[in-house]
Amino acid sequence: MQAEASFARGSALLEERKYQEARDQLAEATALYPEHDQARALLAWSEYFLGDFRGATISFKTALRRQPTWEGLSNGLGWSRLRLGRYQLAASAFQSALNRNSDYVDALNGLGSAQFERGNYEAALPPLEKALQGSRRLLSAEPPEVTTLRGKMAWSLYYLERHREALAMFIRASLAAPDSHQYQVGMGWCYLKLGQKDDARAAFRRAQQLGPTDEAVREGLRRAGI
């Protein structure tokens, strides 16, 4: 009963995004009742949101040993590994989640993100595109994470030399996040590849105005003839 009370408090605190307090309560629940799998799953997520990705990895793996069919645990393990830079292991965990639920939007995003970080852009595009389609069905307004998805798709298309498609995706992302200089940078490079130097200069100048000038902006302006 005491473990269940700690679990209930921890779950409520996690909903309120009070991650430190949630972790304390959920850790107490699992200490009192080590077989409380739901408490361990939420403990893992509280560790993840606190930035303790190593701790989250251990907790997710421990929970998976008891509940190997819970795709949410594989998804959480994938995101924890991704944050640690273990991209191949992350992709494997996301794939395990998708083997049980092929429409799992967060796992599709994770798999695409892992492949993107590995530079495997051809493999990144299908799950990212499916995740974007799924997100658009689930949500009426576009939240920041969906715009981030668009950005990953845009860069994947760019590196695959599909510059017109990449440009369209960068433009859509920039409309949703007009204060982001990175999408302007992407637009600038696409315009350069398409031979539209005037448009490229305009995009790079907007990037300069929006954020600190990085090497990509300086090099883009140089190539655009400034």
N, C-alpha and C positions, 0 to 999 in steps of 0.2 A: 504493500500500500504506500509506503514511503517512497519507493522508487517510482511508482506511478504518479505520485504527487509532484515529484521533482521533474518528471517527464512533462507533465502538463504545464508546469511553470516555465520550463525551458522552451517548450513549443510556442507558448504565448509570447515569450520574450524574443524568440527568433522572428516571429511574425512582426513584431514591433521594431525589428532590426537592432535590437540591443544584444549584439553578438557576444560580448564578453560575459554578460550576465547569463545569457542563454547557455554558453559553453559550460559555465560553472554548474548550472542546474542539470544539464544533460550528462556531464561527466559524473555527477553524483548519482544520477539514475543508473548509469551503466556500471558504476562501482557497486551499487547495492544489488543490482540484478544484471549480471553480465550477458544474459540471454535476451535482454530487451533490445531487439533488433531495430525497432523504430527509433528508440532513443539514440542508438549508436549512429544510425543514418543521419539524424538531425545534428548530433554532435559533430559528425564529419563536415556537414555544411556550415556549422557555426565556425569551425576551425578554418574552413576555406574562406569565408567572408572576413575573417580576422587576418587573413594573409598568411596563416600557418599552413602552407601547402604540404609540407612534409608530414605534419601531424594529420592533416586531412587525408592524405594518401594512405597512411597506416590505418586510420579509422575506416575508410571506405573498403580497403582490402579485408580488414577483419570482419566487417559486416557481410561482405560478399562470400566469405568462406561459409557462412551460415545461410545466406540467402542469395545463391548464385543466379536466381531467375529475376531478381529485382533490377530492371534495366536502369532505374534511376541511380543505383549505386555505381554501375559501370560508367554512367554518364559523369557522375561526380568524380570518380577516379580519373576519368579522361581529362576533365578540366584541371584537376589538381596536378596531374603530370604535365599538362600543357603549360601551366604557370611555372613549373620547374624547368622548362625547356627540354623535357623528355618527349619529343614530338612523335617518334615512332611508337613508343609505348602508349602515348595518349591516343593515337589513331587506333591502336588495337583495342583499347578500352571502349572508345566510341563505337567501333564496329561491333563489339559484343552487345552494346545497348541496341544498336540498329538491327542486329540479327533477331532480336525479340520484338522490336517495334520499328518498322522501316520508315514510319512517318514521324519519328521523334525529332521535333524541330531543333531542340537544344543540342541533341547529339549530332544531328546533321551539320549544324553550325560548328560544333566542336571538331568533327572529322574534317570538314573543309578547312577550318582554321589550322589544324595540325598539318595538313598537307600543304597549305599555303606557307607556313613557317618553314617547312622542309624544302620549299622552292619547287614543289611538285604541282605546278599550276594546272596542268591538264587534269590531274586527279582531284584538285581542290574545287574546280568549277561545278561539277554535278551536285555534290552535297550542299554547296553554298547556294546554288540556284534553287534547289528543292527547299532548303531552309527559308529562303526569302519568300518563296511562294506560300509556304506554310504559315509564316509570320503574317503575311498580308491577309490571309484568310482569318487568322485568329484575332487580329487587332485592326481597329478602324483607323486610329491615328498611328503615325510612324514614330516609334520610340528611338532613342539613340542607338540601341543595339542593332536595330534593323538597318539604320544608316551605316553603321560600321560594317555590317554584312555587305552592303552595296559597295563600300570602299574596297573590301577584300576581293569581291568579284571584279571590280573595275581594274585593280592592279593585276589580277590574274589574267584578264583579257589583254591588258597592255603587254605583259611579258610574253604572251602567246602571239603577239603581233596582230591582234584583232582590234586595231586602234579605233575604228569607228564605233564598234560596240562598247569599247572601254570608255570612249568619250561620252557616249550617251549615259552610261552608268555613273560616271563622275559628275555630269551635269545634274542628274537626278539626286545624287547624294548631296551636292552643293546646295540645291534648292531646299533640302531638308535641314542642312546644317550650314547656313550662309556665313557663319563666323569661322569656319574651319579653313585654314590656309592650305591644308594638305590636299583637299579636293581640287582647289585651284591649281596647285602644282601638277596634279595628275592631268587636269585638263590641258595645261600648258604643254606638257610632254606629248600628249596625244595630238594636239594641234601641230606641233613640230613634226611629228612622224607623218602627218597628213599634208605637210607642206604649207600650212596656213600660218605663216610667221606673224602676221599682224594680230591674229587671234591669240597666238601663243604669247606674244608680248603683253597683251592686255591681261591674260590670265596670270602670268607671272607677276605683273605689277599689282594685281589684286592680292596675290599671295603675300607680296611684300607689305602691303598695307595692313593685312590681317594678322600677321604673326612675325616672329623673328626671322630675318633672312637667313636661310640655311644654304648649304652648298648647292643643293638641287635647284634652288631658285636662281642663284648667281650663275650657275652653269647654263640654266635654261635661258636666261636673259642674254647671256653671251652668244649662245647658238641662234637666238632669235634676232641677233644683230644689234644688241645694245652693249 
